[in-house]
Amino acid sequence: QVQLVESGGGLVQPGGSLRLSCAASGIIFNFYAVGWYRQAPGKERELVATFTSGYSTTYADSVKGRFIIFRDIAKNSVSLQMGSLKPEDTAVYYCGAGRSGAPPQYWGRGTQVTVSS
């Protein structure tokens, strides 16, 4: 059984930082495209940052220069370091994994990130 479990969400002030982590069981992240997605109220889920094939990364234009995706192979986890957070970054953040070039096959349950003063 595949499980992806996100952690690290919370409430942060504008300009602040948060680190999200996603731990996997049942799959080995190194064999999949793995990334972070988010869904704000009333909006569709969107890609935030992802590892595609190998160690290539892709970022949404809105987070370039502010967010960094990285992974720990030994821990089978993927993390998202978020900086210079803005109110528009408020969303539920999901970890997803699947074949490269295809929508994620596996999803976590999400973690809420709220950026507000």
N, C-alpha and C positions, 0 to 999 in steps of 0.2 A: 504494500500500500504506500502510495506516494503522499508525502505531507510536506508542505512548505509553510513555515511559521515565521511571520514577521514580528519584529519588536522594535522599540525605540521611538515610537510616535509620542506626541504630546503637544502641549501648548508652549509656544515660543513667541517672543516679541519680534517685531520687524527688525531685520538686520542680524538676528541671531542665527544660531547653528543647531543642527540636530544630526544624529547619525542613526540611520535605520539599518537593521540587519535582518537577513533571511536565512534561516537554517533549513536544510533539506534532509529528509530521510526517504529511503526507497529509490532514490535516483542519485547519480553522481553528477553534480553540477558541471564538472569539467567536460562532460560529454554532450552538454546541451547549450543552446543559446539561452541566456538567463538575463533577466532585466527587471527594472522597476517601472511600474505604470501608476497612474493616478486617476482618480475620478472625483471631480468636484460636483457639488449638488447641481442637478439640472444639466450636467454636461456628460459627454461620452468619455469613456475611459481612453486615456492617451498615454503614449510611450513617454517616459521620462529619460531613462538611460538604460542601455543594454549592452551586454557582451554578445557579439554576433558569433562568427566562427573564430575559434582560437581565442586570441586576446584582443581582437578588434572591438572598439567601442563606438556606440552611437549615442548622441545626446539630442534631446529636443532643443531647438533654438532658444527657447525661453529659459533654459537652465544652464546653457553653456557658460563656462567660466565661474559658475557658482556651485555646481554639484559635481561630485566625482564618484564614479562607481568602481568598486574594487572587490576582489574576492580572496578568500582564504581557502586554498585547496585542501589543506590539512583538516580544516573544520567543516569543509563542504558547505560553505556559506558565502553569501554575496551581501555586500553592504553598500549603502549610499550615504556619502557625507554631503550634507546640505549646508550651504553657507549663504550669507546675505539674503536671508529668507524674506519674502514679501507676502503680503496678505493674499495675493493671487496664487500662492503656492499651497494654500489651504485645500486639502483634499484627503480622501482615503488613499493611501499608497499600498499598492499590491506588488508582490513578487510573483513573477511568472517565468516558466521554463518550458522549452519545447525545441523542436527542430529549427535550425537556422533558416531564416527566410519564411517561416510560417508563424501564425499566431501561437501564443503559448498554449501548450496542452495542459499544463498544470498551473494552478493558482493557489496562492495563500488566501487567507481570509481577510487580509488587509489590516492596516494600522492607521489611525487618524492622526493627521498633522494639522494643527491649527496655528496660524500666524496672526497674532492680534495683540494690540496694546491694551 
